[in-house]
Amino acid sequence: MNTGSDEPGEVAVASDRTKTDRQETADGAGSGLGSRAPEFIKSRRLLHLSWQVGVFVVGLAVVVAGIIMLPLPGPGWVVIFGGMAIWATEFVWAQLVLRWTKRKVTEAAQRALDPKVRRRNITLTVIGLVIIGVLAGIYLWKFGLVMPWKIKDQ
């Protein structure tokens, strides 16, 4: 029981408050996860649902535009992550995906800056360029500056 009063209503309020605090911790709201909609929108269920649908549709349009840009000219991955950031303003799953992605990108950047890895990457790049140069030299020695589609049977 509540030490300040013997009123059962106050005990229920205190236990509800504790339950809400546990839910926020379990849902991750205490760690910055959850909806970032304004309070007046979150307080009305139908308005909040409409808000979520709108955020989802806008984020989906941006992600689809990014997917279209992958084979075409344009910053496809940047636009896709922009759409994920739009979704992350409202959906916990998108927030978790963005956190995981940021962590992996940071880890990859740190690995790429490792001197041993940089030396290996530079070595592989030089070997690849030498192979391409040798193949181009063989082609030019054999056919000259004639494009492959204009080579006549000899």
Residue, then its C-alpha position, 0 to 999 in steps of 0.5 A: m500500500n501507499t505509505g502516504s494514504d490508505e486510499p485504494g485509488e492512489v495505490a492503483v495510480a502508483s502501480d499504473r505509473t510503475k507499469t508505464d515506466r516498465q513499458e517505456t523501458a521495455d519498449g525502448a521509449g526511455s532510450g529514444l525509441g518510439s513515435r516522435a509525433p507531436e503530443f496532440i497527435k499521439s493523444r488522439r488514436l485516429l489522428h495518430l494512426s493517420w499520421q503513421v499511415g502518412v509517414f509510412v507512405v511518404g517513407l515508402a515513396v522515398v525508398v522506392a525512388g532510391i531503389i529506382m536510382l540504384p541502376l540509374p544515375g542518382p544517389g540511390w543508397v542515400v535516398i533509401f537511407g533517407g526514406m528509412a530515416i523518415w520511417a524512423t521518426e515513427f516506427v521502432w523497427a526502422q529506428l533499430v535498422l538505422r542504429w544497426t546500419k550506423r553501427k556497421v558503417t562505423e565499424a567498416a570505416q574503422r576497419a578501412l582505416d586500419p593500415k594493414v587493410r589499407r595496404r592490402n586494398i592498395t596492393l589489390t588495386v595495383i594488381g588489378l590495374v596491372i592486369i587490366g593494363v596487360l590485357a589492354g596492351i595485348y588487345l592493342w598489339k593484336f588488333g590495334l585501335v579497332m573496336p571489337w564490333k568492327i573486327k573482320d575475319q582474318 
